[in-house]
Protein backbone atom coordinates (compact mmCIF):
# COMPACT_ATOMS: atom_id res chain seq x y z
CA UNK A 1 0.00 0.00 0.00
CA UNK A 2 1.22 3.49 -0.88
CA UNK A 3 -0.31 6.68 0.53
CA UNK A 4 -0.16 9.93 -1.44
CA UNK A 5 -0.95 13.32 0.05
CA UNK A 6 -1.95 16.25 -2.18
CA UNK A 7 -4.93 18.33 -3.19
CA UNK A 8 -7.12 15.62 -4.72
CA UNK A 9 -9.52 16.56 -7.52
CA UNK A 10 -11.73 14.25 -9.60
CA UNK A 11 -15.28 13.96 -10.95
CA UNK A 12 -17.17 10.91 -9.65
CA UNK A 13 -20.18 12.57 -11.29
CA UNK A 14 -20.16 15.21 -14.03
CA UNK A 15 -22.12 17.78 -12.04
CA UNK A 16 -19.17 19.05 -10.00
CA UNK A 17 -15.56 18.50 -9.05
CA UNK A 18 -14.86 16.55 -5.87
CA UNK A 19 -12.06 18.36 -4.05
CA UNK A 20 -10.18 17.12 -1.00
CA UNK A 21 -7.76 19.76 0.22
CA UNK A 22 -4.51 18.23 1.45
CA UNK A 23 -6.17 14.84 1.36
CA UNK A 24 -4.82 11.31 1.28
CA UNK A 25 -5.30 8.62 -1.34
CA UNK A 26 -4.36 5.03 -0.54
CA UNK A 27 -3.27 2.86 -3.48
CA UNK A 28 -2.89 -0.91 -3.24
CA UNK A 29 0.15 -2.80 -4.49
CA UNK A 30 -2.03 -3.92 -7.42
CA UNK A 31 -2.44 -0.29 -8.45
CA UNK A 32 -6.04 0.28 -7.36
CA UNK A 33 -7.48 3.01 -5.18
CA UNK A 34 -8.28 1.77 -1.68
CA UNK A 35 -9.83 5.06 -0.56
CA UNK A 36 -9.64 8.85 -0.36
CA UNK A 37 -9.46 10.47 3.09
CA UNK A 38 -9.41 13.90 4.65
CA UNK A 39 -7.73 12.39 7.71
CA UNK A 40 -5.71 9.20 7.46
CA UNK A 41 -7.40 6.28 9.31
CA UNK A 42 -5.46 4.52 12.05
CA UNK A 43 -5.35 1.33 10.00
CA UNK A 44 -3.33 3.09 7.30
CA UNK A 45 -1.00 5.06 9.53
CA UNK A 46 1.71 2.39 9.40
CA UNK A 47 2.31 3.02 5.70
CA UNK A 48 4.76 5.61 4.50
CA UNK A 49 3.32 8.77 2.96
CA UNK A 50 4.47 10.40 -0.27
CA UNK A 51 3.69 14.05 0.39
CA UNK A 52 3.22 16.28 -2.66
CA UNK A 53 2.46 19.36 -0.60
CA UNK A 54 0.14 21.91 -2.22
CA UNK A 55 0.16 20.35 -5.69
CA UNK A 56 -2.91 18.94 -7.44
CA UNK A 57 -3.43 15.23 -8.01
CA UNK A 58 -6.00 14.53 -10.74
CA UNK A 59 -7.01 11.49 -12.83
CA UNK A 60 -4.98 10.97 -16.00
CA UNK A 61 -6.60 11.65 -19.35
CA UNK A 62 -8.17 9.16 -21.78
CA UNK A 63 -8.20 9.89 -25.52
CA UNK A 64 -10.87 7.77 -27.19
CA UNK A 65 -10.10 8.70 -30.81
CA UNK A 66 -6.65 9.39 -32.24
CA UNK A 67 -4.78 8.41 -35.42
CA UNK A 68 -1.17 7.49 -34.64
CA UNK A 69 0.15 7.53 -38.25
CA UNK A 70 -1.11 11.07 -38.74
CA UNK A 71 1.25 12.43 -36.07
CA UNK A 72 3.63 13.88 -38.67
CA UNK A 73 0.77 15.96 -40.12
CA UNK A 74 -0.02 17.52 -36.76
CA UNK A 75 -0.97 21.17 -37.32
CA UNK A 76 -0.67 20.86 -41.11
CA UNK A 77 -2.99 20.46 -44.07
CA UNK A 78 -6.23 21.74 -42.60
CA UNK A 79 -7.46 23.70 -45.60
CA UNK A 80 -9.91 21.09 -46.90
CA UNK A 81 -13.05 19.32 -45.76
CA UNK A 82 -12.96 15.66 -44.76
CA UNK A 83 -13.09 13.63 -47.98
CA UNK A 84 -10.61 15.67 -50.05
CA UNK A 85 -8.45 16.05 -46.93
CA UNK A 86 -8.20 12.25 -46.68
CA UNK A 87 -7.30 11.81 -50.33
CA UNK A 88 -4.89 14.75 -50.54
CA UNK A 89 -3.01 14.55 -47.26
CA UNK A 90 -3.92 11.66 -44.99
CA UNK A 91 -3.86 8.63 -47.27
CA UNK A 92 -0.47 9.59 -48.78
CA UNK A 93 1.02 9.93 -45.29
CA UNK A 94 -0.43 6.65 -44.06
CA UNK A 95 0.86 4.90 -47.20
CA UNK A 96 4.41 5.50 -45.96
CA UNK A 97 3.85 2.98 -43.15
CA UNK A 98 4.72 0.12 -45.45
CA UNK A 99 8.25 1.16 -44.38
CA UNK A 100 8.64 -0.37 -40.92
CA UNK A 101 11.58 1.86 -39.99
CA UNK A 102 9.52 4.96 -40.80
CA UNK A 103 6.55 3.57 -38.86
CA UNK A 104 8.68 2.91 -35.80
CA UNK A 105 10.16 6.40 -35.88
CA UNK A 106 6.77 8.14 -36.07
CA UNK A 107 5.07 5.82 -33.59
CA UNK A 108 7.78 6.34 -30.97
CA UNK A 109 7.27 10.10 -31.22
CA UNK A 110 3.51 9.65 -31.05
CA UNK A 111 3.61 7.52 -27.90
CA UNK A 112 6.07 9.90 -26.26
CA UNK A 113 3.68 12.78 -26.98
CA UNK A 114 0.83 10.90 -25.29
CA UNK A 115 3.04 10.42 -22.22
CA UNK A 116 4.04 14.08 -22.26
CA UNK A 117 0.40 15.24 -22.42
CA UNK A 118 -0.68 12.97 -19.55
CA UNK A 119 -2.85 10.71 -21.71
CA UNK A 120 -2.35 7.34 -20.05
CA UNK A 121 -5.01 5.44 -22.05
CA UNK A 122 -6.06 5.83 -25.67
CA UNK A 123 -8.03 4.15 -28.42
CA UNK A 124 -5.80 4.34 -31.48
CA UNK A 125 -6.13 3.93 -35.23
CA UNK A 126 -2.95 2.58 -36.79
CA UNK A 127 -2.86 1.85 -40.55
CA UNK A 128 -3.87 -1.17 -42.62
CA UNK A 129 -0.35 -2.62 -42.36
CA UNK A 130 -0.08 -5.50 -39.88
CA UNK A 131 3.68 -5.24 -39.24
CA UNK A 132 3.46 -1.52 -38.50
CA UNK A 133 0.44 -2.04 -36.23
CA UNK A 134 2.30 -4.70 -34.25
CA UNK A 135 5.23 -2.26 -34.01
CA UNK A 136 2.87 0.32 -32.46
CA UNK A 137 1.61 -2.28 -29.98
CA UNK A 138 5.18 -3.11 -28.97
CA UNK A 139 5.98 0.55 -28.37
CA UNK A 140 2.92 0.89 -26.13
CA UNK A 141 3.96 -2.24 -24.22
CA UNK A 142 7.37 -0.69 -23.56
CA UNK A 143 5.82 2.61 -22.46
CA UNK A 144 3.62 1.16 -19.68
CA UNK A 145 0.57 3.09 -20.95
CA UNK A 146 -2.75 1.50 -21.91
CA UNK A 147 -4.21 1.37 -25.40
CA UNK A 148 -6.74 -0.24 -27.69
CA UNK A 149 -4.92 -0.55 -31.02
CA UNK A 150 -6.65 -1.05 -34.34
CA UNK A 151 -5.25 -2.26 -37.63
CA UNK A 152 -7.37 -0.18 -40.00
CA UNK A 153 -9.60 -2.08 -42.44
CA UNK A 154 -9.67 -0.57 -45.97
CA UNK A 155 -10.43 -2.38 -49.23
CA UNK A 156 -12.47 0.17 -51.19
CA UNK A 157 -11.64 3.55 -52.74
CA UNK A 158 -8.16 3.79 -51.25
CA UNK A 159 -4.55 3.83 -52.49
CA UNK A 160 -3.00 0.46 -53.31
CA UNK A 161 -0.51 0.93 -50.46
CA UNK A 162 -3.41 1.00 -47.98
CA UNK A 163 -5.55 -1.72 -49.57
CA UNK A 164 -5.86 -4.92 -47.53
CA UNK A 165 -7.98 -7.89 -48.50
CA UNK A 166 -10.71 -9.20 -46.23
CA UNK A 167 -8.72 -12.39 -45.66
CA UNK A 168 -5.55 -10.47 -44.77
CA UNK A 169 -7.52 -8.24 -42.41
CA UNK A 170 -9.11 -11.17 -40.56
CA UNK A 171 -5.72 -12.89 -40.27
CA UNK A 172 -4.06 -9.72 -39.01
CA UNK A 173 -6.73 -9.15 -36.37
CA UNK A 174 -6.49 -12.75 -35.22
CA UNK A 175 -2.70 -12.67 -35.06
CA UNK A 176 -2.69 -9.37 -33.17
CA UNK A 177 -5.19 -10.69 -30.65
CA UNK A 178 -3.16 -13.84 -29.97
CA UNK A 179 0.04 -11.80 -29.70
CA UNK A 180 -1.46 -9.35 -27.20
CA UNK A 181 -3.14 -12.15 -25.24
CA UNK A 182 0.38 -13.36 -24.50
CA UNK A 183 2.17 -10.03 -24.18
CA UNK A 184 -0.44 -7.38 -23.48
CA UNK A 185 0.31 -6.80 -19.78
CA UNK A 186 -2.92 -8.23 -18.43
CA UNK A 187 -5.12 -6.35 -20.87
CA UNK A 188 -3.31 -3.01 -20.69
CA UNK A 189 -2.74 -3.15 -24.46
CA UNK A 190 -5.47 -4.83 -26.51
CA UNK A 191 -6.67 -4.98 -30.14
CA UNK A 192 -9.80 -3.25 -31.37
CA UNK A 193 -11.72 -3.96 -34.59
CA UNK A 194 -11.29 -0.87 -36.78
CA UNK A 195 -13.16 -0.40 -40.06
CA UNK A 196 -12.00 3.03 -41.16
CA UNK A 197 -15.52 3.99 -42.19
CA UNK A 198 -18.22 2.61 -44.46
CA UNK A 199 -16.90 4.24 -47.68
CA UNK A 200 -13.57 2.41 -47.34
CA UNK A 201 -14.97 -1.08 -46.61
CA UNK A 202 -16.91 -3.48 -48.83
CA UNK A 203 -19.87 -5.35 -47.42
CA UNK A 204 -17.84 -8.55 -47.23
CA UNK A 205 -15.17 -6.74 -45.20
CA UNK A 206 -17.74 -5.33 -42.77
CA UNK A 207 -19.45 -8.71 -42.41
CA UNK A 208 -16.19 -10.50 -41.59
CA UNK A 209 -15.10 -7.78 -39.15
CA UNK A 210 -18.40 -8.21 -37.30
CA UNK A 211 -17.82 -11.95 -37.07
CA UNK A 212 -14.29 -11.47 -35.70
CA UNK A 213 -15.57 -8.98 -33.11
CA UNK A 214 -18.22 -11.45 -32.00
CA UNK A 215 -15.95 -14.52 -32.02
CA UNK A 216 -13.22 -12.92 -29.93
CA UNK A 217 -15.40 -10.43 -28.01
CA UNK A 218 -13.35 -7.53 -29.32
CA UNK A 219 -14.40 -3.88 -29.09
CA UNK A 220 -15.04 -1.82 -32.22
CA UNK A 221 -14.15 1.71 -33.29
CA UNK A 222 -14.97 3.73 -36.40
CA UNK A 223 -16.36 7.04 -37.70
CA UNK A 224 -20.00 8.06 -38.01
CA UNK A 225 -21.81 11.02 -39.59
CA UNK A 226 -18.80 13.31 -39.40
CA UNK A 227 -19.32 15.28 -42.59
CA UNK A 228 -22.28 15.94 -44.90
CA UNK A 229 -20.35 14.84 -47.99
CA UNK A 230 -19.40 11.60 -46.25
CA UNK A 231 -23.04 10.93 -45.30
CA UNK A 232 -24.16 11.49 -48.89
CA UNK A 233 -21.47 9.09 -50.12
CA UNK A 234 -22.69 6.41 -47.71
CA UNK A 235 -26.25 6.85 -49.07
CA UNK A 236 -24.95 6.25 -52.58
CA UNK A 237 -22.90 3.20 -51.58
CA UNK A 238 -25.56 1.67 -49.30
CA UNK A 239 -28.93 2.75 -50.77
CA UNK A 240 -30.81 -0.02 -48.93
CA UNK A 241 -29.78 1.33 -45.52
CA UNK A 242 -32.03 3.70 -43.62
CA UNK A 243 -29.12 5.59 -42.07
CA UNK A 244 -25.33 5.51 -41.78
CA UNK A 245 -25.35 3.77 -38.40
CA UNK A 246 -27.66 1.05 -39.68
CA UNK A 247 -24.90 -0.14 -42.04
CA UNK A 248 -22.60 -0.88 -39.11
CA UNK A 249 -25.48 -2.37 -37.14
CA UNK A 250 -26.34 -4.79 -39.93
CA UNK A 251 -22.89 -6.34 -39.64
CA UNK A 252 -22.64 -6.49 -35.85
CA UNK A 253 -20.40 -3.43 -35.53
CA UNK A 254 -22.72 -1.09 -33.63
CA UNK A 255 -22.89 -1.96 -29.95
CA UNK A 256 -23.01 -5.74 -30.19
CA UNK A 257 -19.55 -5.42 -28.64
CA UNK A 258 -18.35 -2.26 -26.84
CA UNK A 259 -18.29 0.32 -29.62
CA UNK A 260 -16.82 3.78 -30.16
CA UNK A 261 -18.20 5.97 -32.94
CA UNK A 262 -16.30 9.19 -33.46
CA UNK A 263 -17.89 12.53 -34.36
CA UNK A 264 -21.67 11.99 -34.87
CA UNK A 265 -21.96 15.65 -35.85
CA UNK A 266 -25.10 15.04 -37.90
CA UNK A 267 -26.64 12.11 -36.05
CA UNK A 268 -30.40 12.45 -35.70
CA UNK A 269 -33.66 10.55 -36.01
CA UNK A 270 -33.31 6.80 -36.43
CA UNK A 271 -29.53 6.88 -36.07
CA UNK A 272 -29.85 8.76 -32.78
CA UNK A 273 -32.28 6.16 -31.46
CA UNK A 274 -30.07 3.31 -32.67
CA UNK A 275 -27.08 4.81 -30.84
CA UNK A 276 -29.11 4.97 -27.66
CA UNK A 277 -30.68 1.54 -27.98
CA UNK A 278 -27.38 -0.22 -28.71
CA UNK A 279 -25.31 1.58 -26.06
CA UNK A 280 -22.81 2.92 -28.59
CA UNK A 281 -20.32 5.45 -27.15
CA UNK A 282 -20.02 8.75 -29.01
CA UNK A 283 -16.50 10.17 -29.14
CA UNK A 284 -16.73 13.93 -29.44
CA UNK A 285 -13.78 15.45 -31.34
CA UNK A 286 -14.38 19.21 -31.27
CA UNK A 287 -10.94 20.27 -32.52
CA UNK A 288 -11.17 18.14 -35.63
CA UNK A 289 -14.82 18.98 -36.31
CA UNK A 290 -13.90 22.68 -36.26
CA UNK A 291 -10.72 22.33 -38.32
CA UNK A 292 -12.35 20.27 -41.09
CA UNK A 293 -15.59 22.31 -41.06
CA UNK A 294 -17.55 19.14 -40.31
CA UNK A 295 -20.08 20.53 -37.85
CA UNK A 296 -20.81 20.48 -34.13
CA UNK A 297 -21.92 17.30 -32.39
CA UNK A 298 -25.11 17.71 -30.31
CA UNK A 299 -23.41 16.61 -27.12
CA UNK A 300 -26.07 17.94 -24.76
CA UNK A 301 -28.77 16.04 -26.64
CA UNK A 302 -26.71 12.86 -26.37
CA UNK A 303 -26.16 13.32 -22.65
CA UNK A 304 -29.79 14.18 -21.96
CA UNK A 305 -30.82 10.99 -23.78
CA UNK A 306 -28.44 8.86 -21.70
CA UNK A 307 -26.01 8.23 -24.57
CA UNK A 308 -22.44 7.84 -23.35
CA UNK A 309 -20.00 10.50 -24.58
CA UNK A 310 -16.22 10.64 -24.32
CA UNK A 311 -13.58 12.96 -25.84
CA UNK A 312 -10.94 12.48 -28.52
CA UNK A 313 -8.24 14.67 -30.04
CA UNK A 314 -8.60 13.04 -33.49
CA UNK A 315 -5.06 13.92 -34.49
CA UNK A 316 -4.34 15.03 -37.13
CA UNK A 317 -7.77 16.41 -37.94
CA UNK A 318 -7.32 17.77 -34.46
CA UNK A 319 -4.21 19.93 -34.28
CA UNK A 320 -3.12 19.18 -30.70
CA UNK A 321 -2.74 15.95 -28.71
CA UNK A 322 -3.51 17.67 -25.40
CA UNK A 323 -6.75 16.51 -23.79
CA UNK A 324 -6.80 19.87 -22.00
CA UNK A 325 -7.26 21.45 -25.42
CA UNK A 326 -10.01 18.92 -26.21
CA UNK A 327 -11.76 19.90 -22.97
CA UNK A 328 -11.53 23.59 -23.86
CA UNK A 329 -12.88 23.08 -27.37
CA UNK A 330 -15.70 20.89 -26.07
CA UNK A 331 -16.81 23.69 -23.77
CA UNK A 332 -16.45 26.37 -26.43
CA UNK A 333 -18.35 24.57 -29.20
CA UNK A 334 -21.08 23.69 -26.70
CA UNK A 335 -21.51 27.41 -26.17
CA UNK A 336 -21.91 27.84 -29.92
CA UNK A 337 -24.70 25.26 -29.76
CA UNK A 338 -26.18 27.08 -26.76
CA UNK A 339 -26.49 30.31 -28.72
CA UNK A 340 -27.63 28.63 -31.96
CA UNK A 341 -30.44 26.79 -30.15
CA UNK A 342 -31.72 29.90 -28.35
CA UNK A 343 -30.30 28.59 -25.06
CA UNK A 344 -32.20 25.31 -25.38
CA UNK A 345 -29.06 23.13 -25.53
CA UNK A 346 -27.18 23.97 -22.32
CA UNK A 347 -23.42 24.32 -22.67
CA UNK A 348 -20.94 22.09 -20.87
CA UNK A 349 -19.63 23.10 -17.46
CA UNK A 350 -15.92 22.64 -16.81
CA UNK A 351 -16.60 19.66 -14.55
CA UNK A 352 -18.69 17.97 -17.25
CA UNK A 353 -16.01 18.34 -19.91
CA UNK A 354 -13.33 17.13 -17.48
CA UNK A 355 -15.54 14.12 -16.67
CA UNK A 356 -15.75 13.25 -20.39
CA UNK A 357 -11.94 13.27 -20.61
CA UNK A 358 -11.41 11.18 -17.47
CA UNK A 359 -14.14 8.95 -16.01
CA UNK A 360 -16.41 8.74 -19.07
CA UNK A 361 -13.55 7.85 -21.39
CA UNK A 362 -11.88 5.68 -18.78
CA UNK A 363 -14.96 3.45 -18.56
CA UNK A 364 -14.00 1.98 -21.94
CA UNK A 365 -10.90 0.54 -20.26
CA UNK A 366 -12.61 -0.69 -17.09
CA UNK A 367 -12.58 1.10 -13.74
CA UNK A 368 -10.40 3.99 -14.89
CA UNK A 369 -10.60 7.78 -14.68
CA UNK A 370 -11.62 8.48 -11.09
CA UNK A 371 -10.35 8.14 -7.52
CA UNK A 372 -13.25 6.02 -6.27
CA UNK A 373 -12.43 2.76 -4.42
CA UNK A 374 -11.53 -0.07 -6.77
CA UNK A 375 -10.52 2.20 -9.64
CA UNK A 376 -7.11 1.79 -11.21
CA UNK A 377 -4.78 4.57 -10.12
CA UNK A 378 -4.16 6.54 -13.32
CA UNK A 379 -3.13 9.98 -12.15
CA UNK A 380 -1.25 13.18 -12.90
CA UNK A 381 0.55 15.35 -10.36
CA UNK A 382 0.10 18.98 -11.38
CA UNK A 383 2.29 21.86 -10.24
CA UNK A 384 0.25 24.99 -10.92
CA UNK A 385 2.26 27.25 -8.64
CA UNK A 386 2.90 29.84 -11.34
CA UNK A 387 -0.87 30.14 -11.84
CA UNK A 388 -1.78 30.18 -8.17
CA UNK A 389 -1.98 33.80 -7.08
CA UNK A 390 -3.78 35.39 -4.12
CA UNK A 391 -4.85 32.13 -2.48
CA UNK A 392 -7.23 30.88 -5.14
CA UNK A 393 -9.65 28.16 -4.10
CA UNK A 394 -9.11 24.64 -5.47
CA UNK A 395 -12.08 25.20 -7.78
CA UNK A 396 -10.45 28.33 -9.20
CA UNK A 397 -7.08 26.61 -9.50
CA UNK A 398 -8.66 23.75 -11.42
CA UNK A 399 -10.45 26.08 -13.79
CA UNK A 400 -7.24 28.00 -14.47
CA UNK A 401 -5.33 24.76 -15.07
CA UNK A 402 -7.92 23.61 -17.63
CA UNK A 403 -7.64 26.84 -19.60
CA UNK A 404 -4.02 27.86 -18.99
CA UNK A 405 -2.16 24.66 -18.15
CA UNK A 406 -0.07 22.44 -20.42
CA UNK A 407 2.32 19.49 -20.32
CA UNK A 408 4.98 21.49 -18.48
CA UNK A 409 2.78 21.49 -15.38
CA UNK A 410 2.74 17.68 -15.12
CA UNK A 411 5.32 16.53 -12.57
CA UNK A 412 4.35 12.84 -12.18
CA UNK A 413 2.38 10.40 -14.33
CA UNK A 414 0.84 7.15 -13.10
CA UNK A 415 -0.84 4.31 -14.99
CA UNK A 416 -2.37 1.40 -13.08
CA UNK A 417 -0.51 2.50 -9.96
CA UNK A 418 2.94 2.58 -11.55
CA UNK A 419 4.78 5.85 -11.99
CA UNK A 420 5.84 6.19 -15.61
CA UNK A 421 9.04 8.08 -16.20
CA UNK A 422 9.79 9.53 -19.61
CA UNK A 423 9.83 6.56 -21.99
CA UNK A 424 13.02 5.63 -23.76
CA UNK A 425 11.57 4.13 -26.94
N, C-alpha and C positions, 0 to 999 in steps of 0.2 A: 504494500500500500504506500502510495506517495500522496502527501498533502501539499497543495499549492495555496498560497495566500495572495490575493490581489483584489482589485475591484472587478467583480464578476458580472457580466452582462450577457444575457441571452433572451430568446423569445420563445418560451414554451407555447404561447399562443400569439397570433399576429396582432392582437389588439394593443399590446404595450410591451415595452422592454421590462424584463425582470432585472433588477439591479441590487446587488449585494455589496455594499461598501465595505472594503477591507474584509471580505469574506474568505471562507475556506472551501476548497473543493477536494474531496478525497477520491483518488483514482486507484483502482485495483491493479494488481500486477498483470492482469489480462488486458488492461487498457480501457476499462469501463468505469464510468462515474459511479461511485458508491453513494455520494450525497453532497449537497451544498449546505454550508452552515454559516450562520452569523457568529456563533461561538463554537469552538471546537468541542465536541462531546468527550467525556472522560475516556471512553473506549478507544478513541483515536489519538489520545494525547501522547502515546508511546512512540508514535511515528514521527520521523523528522519532517520538518516543514521547509519547503522551498518558498521563501518570501520574496515576492516581486514588488513589494512596497505599494506605491500609488499608481502603478500601471494598470491597464485594462486587460482582462482576459476574456476573450469572446470566442464563440464557435468559429472554426475554420469555414471557408466558403466551398460551395459545391456548384460547379459549372455543368449544366445538364445538356449543353449543345455547343460543341466546338470542333472545328476542322483542323486537325494537326498539320496536314500537308500544306495548308494555306498560310502557315506562319510567315513564310518569306514575303507574302503579299500584304502583310499587316500595314494598314495605313495607306495602301496604294490602290489604284485602279477602282475608284468608287464613282466613276462618271457615267455609269450605265445602270439600267434596271436589271433585274435578276437574270433572265434568260440570255440576253446578249453578254452580260457580265460573265456568266458561266463559260460561254463559248469562247469569248475573247481573252479572258484572263485566267480563270480558275482551272479549266480543263487542261490548258497547256502547262500550267505549273504542276498539276497533279500527275501529268504524264511523265514528268522527270523522275518519278519514284520507281520506275523500272530499274534505275541505278541505285543499288543498295547502299553504296557509300554516300551518295547524296541524301538518300532517305535518312540514314543514320545521323548525318550532320544536322539536318533540319530538325529531326525529332528530338535530338538531345537538347537543342536550343529551346524547342517548344516545351519540353518537360521542365527544364530549368525555369522558364518563365512562369509556369504554373506554380512551382515552388515559391518563386520570388513574390508572386502576387497573393500567396496564402490560400490558393485553391488546392485543397488536399484530396478532393474527389472530383472526377469529371467523367462525362459520357462523351466519347471521342469518335469522330469519323476519321478513319485512316484513308487509304485509297483502295482500289480494286486489286492491288498486288499483294499476294499472300506473304511473300518473303519480307516485304517492307512492313506489313502489318505485324508480323511476328517480331520484327526488329523493334517496333514501337512498344509492343508488350514487354519485351525484355528490358527496355529502358525504364518503363514504369516499375517493373519488378526491382530493378536496382535502386530506384529513387525512394521506395518505401511509401509512395502515395497510392491511393486507390483509383481505379478506373474501370469503366466498361469500354471495351475497344471493339470497333466494328470494321471489318473488311467490307468495303463499299461495293454493293451489287450494282453493276451497270452492264447491260447488253443491248441497249437500244439508243440510237441517236447520240453516239459518243465517239471520241477519237479511238482509233485502233489500239493505241497504247493503254487505254482504260477499259477496253472491252474484255469481259470475262464471260465464259460460257456458263450456263446453268450448272452443268456438271462440275466445272472447276470451282464455282462458287460454293456448292454444297460440300465438296471435298475440303476446300479451304476452311469453311466454318467448322466442319467436323474435326479437322486436324487441330485447329486453334483451340477448340474446346478441350480436346484430350490433352493438349500440351499445357493449358492453364489449369486443368484439373490436377495435374501433377506438380506444377510449379507456381501456381497463382497465389501463394501465401494465404491459404485458407480463405479464398474468395475475395481477397483484396483487389486482384486484377482478374477480370472475367470477360468473356466475349459477349457481344450483343449483335443480334441480327440487324443488318443495316442496308435495306434497299435505299438507294440515294433518294429517289422519289419516283412516282408513277411514270413520268415521261421517259425515264432512263431504263425501265425494266419491262420486259415482255410478260405476258400473262403466265407463261410457263415458269419464268424466274420467280415471280411473286408467289405462285402456287407452291413451288419447292421450298422457298424461304419460309413460308408458313408452316410447312410440314417439319422442317428442321427445328423451328422455334417450338413447336408442340412436342416433338420427339425428345428434345433435350431440355425442355422447359427454360428456354433462353429468352431474355428480354428483347425488345424490338425498339428501334429508333428510326425516324425518318422525318420528312418535311410534309407540311400540309397547308394548303390555302395561304401561301405566302404572298403571292403576287397575282394580279388579275390576268396577266398574260399566261402565266402558268396554269391557272384554273381553266382558262379557255382551251389550252392545249390538252389538258386532261379530258375535257368534254369531247374533243375531237377524237382522241385515242380510245376512249372508253364510253362510247355513246349510249351503251345499255345501262350505265351506272347512274343512279339518281343524284349522287354527289361525289366529290373527291374522296372523302373518307370511306364511302361505301366500297370503293375499289380495294382498299387495304382490308376492310372488314371481310370481304368476300373470300379472301385468301388467308384468313386467320392471323392478320398482322395489325389488329386494331383493338387491343385490350384482352385478347384471349390469353396472352402472356403480358407481364408488365410492359407498358408501351409509352414511349415518349414521342410526341409529335410537335415539332418545332414550328413556331410562328402563329399559325391559325389567325392571321390578320383579318380574313374575310369569312371566317366560319360563322354560319348562321343556319337557321331552319333545321332541316333533317340532320345535317352534319353536326350541329350543336347538340341535338338530342342524342345522337349516336355517341358522341364524345362522352356525354354524361352517363348514358346507360352502360357503356363498356368500361368506364373507369380509366379512360385514357388520360395521361398527364400532358398538359399543354406546357411547352417550354417557350416562355416569352423572351424574345431577343430584341429589345428596343433599339439598341445601337444599330444593328444590321437593318432592321425594318426602316429606320430613318435614312441610313446611308444609301440604300438601294431603292428608296422611294416606294416601298412595298405597301405601307399602310400602318395602322395602329391596331394592335390586338385588343379586343374588348375584355380586358382583364377583369374589370369589376363585374361584368356580366358572368364571366366564368366562375368567379369566386362566389357570387351570390347564388349561383345554381349548384354549388357544391362540387364543381369541377376542380381538380387539383391543378395548381399552377406552380412552376418553378422558373428559374432564370437561367439564361445562357448568354455567353458573349458572342457566339457565332462568328468567331474569327474565321476568315478575314472579311466577311461582310461587315462584321463588327470590327472596329478599328483599334480596340484595346482589350487586352486579356484580363484586366482588372474587374473583379466582381463588384468592387465599389463603384466603378463607372456604370456597370449594368444596373446597380441599385439606383443610382442617380437618374439615369435615363428612364428607368421604369417609373419613377415618381414624376418626372417631367412630362413624359408622353401621356401619363394618366391625367395630368392637369389639362393637357390639350383635349382629351376626351371629355373631361369635366366641363370645359367651356363649350365644346361643340354640341354637347347633349343638353345644354341649358341647365347644367348642374345636376342632371339626373343620374349620371354615372360618376359616383364619388371618386375622387382621386385617392391614390395610395398614400397612407401615412408612412413615415420613415420606418416604424416598427414592422409594418406589413411588408415593405419591400425587403427589409433585412431578413425577415422570416422566410420569404421566398428563396433567398440566396443561401440560407442555412438549413433550417429544419425541414422546410417543404422539399427542397432539393435533396437533402440528406436522406429523406425517407426512401428514395430509390435505391439506396445502398444498405438499408436496414435501419437500425437505431443510431442515426447519425445526425448531427446538426444542432444539438441542444445539450444542456448540462443537467438534464433530468436523470434520475437513477437508472442504471442499466444501459445508458447511451454510451457509445464508443467516444473516447476522449479525443476528438479532433478539435484543436484549439489554436488560437493565435494570441501571443502576448504583444500588446500594443503600447508603445511609448509615445504618448501624445503631449509630452511636456511642453513642446514649443507652441502648442495650440492652447494650452491650459492657462489662461490668464484670469486674474481676479476671482479665483475660487469658484469656477463654474461648477454647477451640479453635474452628477454623472450623466443625466439626461442630456444636458447641453454639451458635455464633452463627446458623447456618442454621436450626437447630431453633427458636430463640427468634424469629427473623424470621418463620417460618411461622406461629407461634402468636400473636405479639405485634405483628408489623409491619402497616403499612397504606400507603396511597398517599403519605403524607407522607414516607416513607423513600426514595422513588424520586427520584433526582437527575437521571438521564439515561435517555432511551428511544430505542432504535434499532429500525428495521425495514428489513430488506434492506440493512443497512450504513449507512443514512442516519439521522442523529440527528433525531428529530421533536420540535420545540419545541411548546409548547401551541398547539393549532390555533385559528385565528381563522376560525370557520365562520359 
